[in-house]
Amino acid sequence: MAVPARHTSKSKKNKRRTHYKMTAPTVSFDEATGDYSRGHRVSLKGYYKGKKVTK
């Protein structure tokens, strides 16, 4: 009967059994600036929730 040559470590075993996956960032269209932005973040043009917050 075949036997593994090396012991499988706990971390290697747990990495194989995990169900964590990368998720795509949520992007929404901001009508005030006319471009896309991520939620709860200041846009590249300096707007947050439709208001100008930076110069």
GROMACS elastic network, one bead per residue, 0.5 to 0.9 nm:
[ bonds ]
;  ai    aj funct       b0    kb
    3     6     6  0.87993   500
    4     7     6  0.70930   500
    4     8     6  0.85972   500
    8    11     6  0.84061   500
    8    12     6  0.64602   500
    8    13     6  0.64969   500
    9    12     6  0.52648   500
    9    13     6  0.61818   500
    9    14     6  0.86118   500
   10    13     6  0.51017   500
   10    14     6  0.60178   500
   10    15     6  0.85321   500
   11    14     6  0.50913   500
   11    15     6  0.60472   500
   11    16     6  0.86112   500
   12    15     6  0.52286   500
   12    16     6  0.64005   500
   12    17     6  0.88390   500
   13    16     6  0.52941   500
   13    17     6  0.64146   500
   13    18     6  0.88907   500
   14    17     6  0.50371   500
   14    18     6  0.61086   500
   15    18     6  0.53941   500
   15    19     6  0.87727   500
   16    19     6  0.85792   500
   18    21     6  0.87850   500
   23    26     6  0.88563   500
   24    27     6  0.88647   500
   25    38     6  0.73711   500
   26    37     6  0.86018   500
   26    38     6  0.60649   500
   26    39     6  0.70164   500
   27    36     6  0.64059   500
   27    37     6  0.55574   500
   27    39     6  0.67958   500
   28    35     6  0.86342   500
   28    36     6  0.55555   500
   28    37     6  0.56258   500
   28    38     6  0.61574   500
   28    39     6  0.70460   500
   29    33     6  0.88105   500
   29    34     6  0.71307   500
   29    35     6  0.59035   500
   29    37     6  0.63444   500
   29    38     6  0.86308   500
   30    33     6  0.58370   500
   30    34     6  0.56697   500
   30    35     6  0.56781   500
   30    36     6  0.57122   500
   30    37     6  0.65837   500
   30    43     6  0.89220   500
   30    49     6  0.82289   500
   30    50     6  0.74894   500
   31    35     6  0.71663   500
   31    36     6  0.86578   500
   31    50     6  0.77652   500
   32    35     6  0.82842   500
   32    47     6  0.81644   500
   32    49     6  0.84243   500
   32    50     6  0.52927   500
   32    51     6  0.80446   500
   33    36     6  0.83673   500
   33    43     6  0.85533   500
   33    45     6  0.75398   500
   33    47     6  0.74359   500
   33    50     6  0.75211   500
   35    43     6  0.86989   500
   36    43     6  0.81827   500
   37    41     6  0.75521   500
   37    42     6  0.79543   500
   37    43     6  0.58138   500
   37    44     6  0.81515   500
   38    41     6  0.60077   500
   38    42     6  0.81774   500
   38    43     6  0.76815   500
   39    42     6  0.84239   500
   40    48     6  0.76863   500
   40    49     6  0.82759   500
   41    47     6  0.87532   500
   41    48     6  0.67695   500
   41    49     6  0.89365   500
   42    45     6  0.79485   500
   42    46     6  0.57873   500
   42    47     6  0.55689   500
   42    49     6  0.83010   500
   42    53     6  0.80026   500
   42    54     6  0.87307   500
   43    46     6  0.52469   500
   43    47     6  0.53281   500
   43    48     6  0.65545   500
   44    47     6  0.75261   500
   45    52     6  0.83478   500
   45    54     6  0.82571   500
   45    55     6  0.87371   500
   46    51     6  0.83682   500
   46    52     6  0.58114   500
   46    53     6  0.58184   500
   46    55     6  0.68522   500
   47    50     6  0.58403   500
   47    51     6  0.52677   500
   47    53     6  0.57099   500
   47    54     6  0.72057   500
   48    51     6  0.53966   500
   48    52     6  0.64706   500
   48    53     6  0.64731   500
   49    52     6  0.85011   500
   52    55     6  0.77452   500
